[in-house]
């Protein structure tokens, strides 16, 4: 009987699974990168290993969902408010490929980059097909911060292409061109999507529940664009094409960092209004990983800008933001583990077997956790 309750609850969680759960892999992987630049090598390797384990775990869980609940998967994949969550898989593979490339690995990042590129092509054209041919909702009811995860996936490919170019001399010109192409395409895509988001912020009535954690990707997308730009500028043997584009890349990279930095106080203000003034409950939800990732990516961008510009300001604040990102990761992970413990405790109580299962891991209320 107890096993049946656990199985029912587990399957209920899988059926309602948040489409953007791979954000926890993104967050873990980028904190590993930030710690690597911070010269905390042991911690960086630990986070790298955790990221790999989380990726394999979630791949297995999503595979079960695709097999057992194909209707729910299709429903998510055709809903413009949720389908962009699947880009977290693209970005997760890209971030782990970046970390492996920084460790001077070749085969693993090459495989992960290939998988990332295939997933990126499929999800991006699928998303635009849904928006063009199926979606009938207006902008205010369709767009949210999760749309910008598509840009994060795009820029993660720019990062891996340029890092692999450093490790493969024979393909260096081609990989450098691919890196630049994805970097600049990500910038263009961001300009389109952020226009929709700012329009919604400014000219639509927003409820506290509308301001979900993935809006932090407004900043995170610019942070990863900055990282990709610096990697392009740090290429040791730039091709003639890339060398000719250096002034443009440098100017745009600094501009993207400035725009991303501008978002931080506004996002903090939104959080204060949502949780402090309107008193929305603050509890664990998988969307919170979309706050941790931008913090880790911003810390990484600061470390790289310090290498590029040599400004004392960056060398001072980069370690601080790194540890802020680590602290955020610890708090969200603690919330996840606590929610697991609470769910298991409820299921063990006599009354737990009579309640409708709200998930073995946590309650996945789509109205409040919708990305």
Residue pairs with C-beta under 8 A, 6 or more apart in sequence:
1 353
2 347
2 348
2 353
5 347
5 352
5 353
5 357
6 347
6 360
8 357
9 343
9 347
9 357
9 358
9 359
9 360
10 360
11 68
12 357
12 358
12 359
12 360
13 357
13 359
13 360
13 361
13 362
13 364
14 61
14 64
14 65
14 68
14 69
15 65
15 68
15 69
15 72
16 72
16 359
16 364
16 366
17 61
17 62
17 65
17 364
18 85
18 285
18 286
18 287
18 364
18 369
18 371
19 76
19 82
19 83
19 85
19 86
19 88
19 371
20 84
20 85
20 86
20 88
20 146
20 149
20 214
20 286
20 287
20 289
20 290
20 371
21 58
21 61
21 62
21 85
21 88
21 286
21 289
22 55
22 58
22 88
22 89
22 91
22 92
23 88
23 91
23 92
23 149
23 286
23 287
23 289
23 290
23 292
23 293
24 54
24 58
24 286
24 289
24 292
24 332
24 336
25 51
25 54
25 55
25 58
25 88
25 92
25 95
25 96
26 88
26 91
26 92
26 95
26 152
26 289
26 293
27 289
27 292
27 293
27 296
27 329
27 332
28 47
28 50
28 51
28 54
28 329
29 47
29 48
29 51
29 92
29 95
29 96
29 98
29 99
30 95
30 293
30 296
30 297
30 300
30 325
31 47
31 292
31 296
31 322
31 325
31 326
31 329
32 44
32 45
32 46
32 47
32 48
32 51
32 99
33 44
33 95
33 98
33 99
33 102
33 296
33 300
34 296
34 297
34 299
34 300
34 303
34 321
34 322
34 325
35 41
35 43
35 44
35 47
35 322
35 326
36 44
36 99
36 102
37 300
37 303
37 304
37 318
37 322
38 44
38 299
38 303
38 318
38 319
38 322
43 326
47 329
48 96
48 99
51 92
51 95
51 96
51 99
52 96
55 92
55 93
55 96
62 89
65 72
65 73
66 73
76 82
76 83
76 85
76 86
77 83
77 86
77 126
77 130
78 130
78 134
80 127
80 130
80 131
80 135
80 137
80 142
80 143
81 141
81 142
81 144
81 146
81 370
81 371
82 146
82 370
82 371
83 126
83 127
83 130
84 127
84 146
84 147
84 149
84 150
84 371
85 146
85 149
85 371
86 123
87 120
87 123
87 146
87 149
87 150
87 152
87 153
88 149
89 119
90 116
90 119
90 120
90 123
90 149
90 153
90 156
91 149
91 152
91 153
91 156
93 112
93 113
93 115
93 116
93 119
93 156
94 112
94 113
94 116
94 153
94 156
94 157
94 159
94 160
95 156
96 112
97 108
97 109
97 112
97 113
97 116
97 156
97 160
98 109
98 156
98 159
98 160
98 163
100 108
100 109
100 112
101 109
101 160
101 163
101 164
101 167
102 163
104 167
106 164
106 167
106 168
109 160
109 163
109 164
110 164
112 160
113 157
113 160
113 161
113 164
116 153
116 156
116 157
116 160
117 157
119 153
120 153
120 154
120 157
123 150
123 153
124 150
124 154
127 150
131 142
135 142
139 196
139 199
139 200
140 200
140 204
143 193
143 196
143 197
143 200
144 197
144 210
144 212
144 214
144 215
144 370
144 371
145 197
145 212
145 213
145 214
145 215
145 216
145 217
145 218
145 290
145 371
146 214
146 217
146 290
146 371
147 193
147 196
147 197
148 190
148 193
148 194
148 197
148 214
148 217
148 218
148 220
148 221
149 214
149 217
149 290
150 189
150 193
151 186
151 189
151 190
151 193
151 217
151 221
151 224
151 225
152 217
152 220
152 221
152 224
152 293
154 182
154 185
154 186
154 189
155 182
155 183
155 186
155 221
155 224
155 225
155 227
155 228
156 224
157 178
157 182
158 179
158 180
158 182
158 183
158 186
158 228
158 231
158 232
159 179
159 224
159 227
159 228
159 231
161 175
161 176
161 178
161 179
161 182
162 175
162 176
162 179
162 228
162 231
162 232
162 235
163 231
164 171
164 175
165 171
165 172
165 175
165 176
165 179
165 235
166 172
166 235
166 236
168 175
169 237
172 237
172 239
173 239
173 241
176 232
176 235
176 238
176 239
176 241
176 242
177 239
177 241
177 242
179 228
179 231
179 232
180 232
180 241
180 242
180 245
180 249
182 228
183 225
183 228
183 229
183 232
183 249
186 221
186 225
186 228
187 225
187 252
187 256
190 221
190 222
190 225
194 218
194 221
197 215
197 218
200 206
208 273
208 274
208 278
208 280
209 280
209 367
209 368
211 270
211 273
211 274
212 287
212 369
212 370
212 371
213 285
213 287
213 288
213 289
213 290
213 291
214 287
214 290
214 371
215 267
215 270
216 267
216 290
216 291
216 293
216 294
216 295
217 290
217 293
217 294
218 263
218 267
219 260
219 261
219 263
219 264
219 267
219 294
219 298
220 260
220 290
220 293
220 294
220 297
220 298
221 260
222 256
222 257
222 259
222 260
222 263
223 257
223 260
223 294
223 297
223 298
223 300
223 301
224 297
224 301
225 253
225 256
225 260
226 253
226 256
226 257
226 260
226 301
226 304
226 305
227 297
227 300
227 301
227 304
229 249
229 250
229 252
229 253
229 256
230 253
230 301
230 304
230 305
230 307
230 308
231 304
232 242
232 249
233 246
233 249
233 250
233 253
233 308
234 304
234 307
234 308
235 242
238 246
257 301
257 305
260 298
260 301
261 298
264 298
274 280
275 282
283 335
283 339
284 332
284 335
284 336
284 338
284 339
284 362
285 362
285 368
285 369
286 336
286 362
286 364
286 369
287 369
287 371
288 332
288 335
289 332
290 371
291 328
291 332
292 325
292 328
292 329
292 332
295 321
295 324
295 325
295 328
296 322
296 325
296 329
298 321
298 325
299 318
299 321
299 322
299 324
299 325
302 314
302 317
302 318
302 321
303 314
303 318
303 322
305 311
305 314
306 314
306 315
306 318
336 361
336 362
339 361
339 362
340 360
340 361
340 362
343 358
343 359
343 360
343 361
343 362
344 360
346 352
346 355
347 353
347 357
347 360
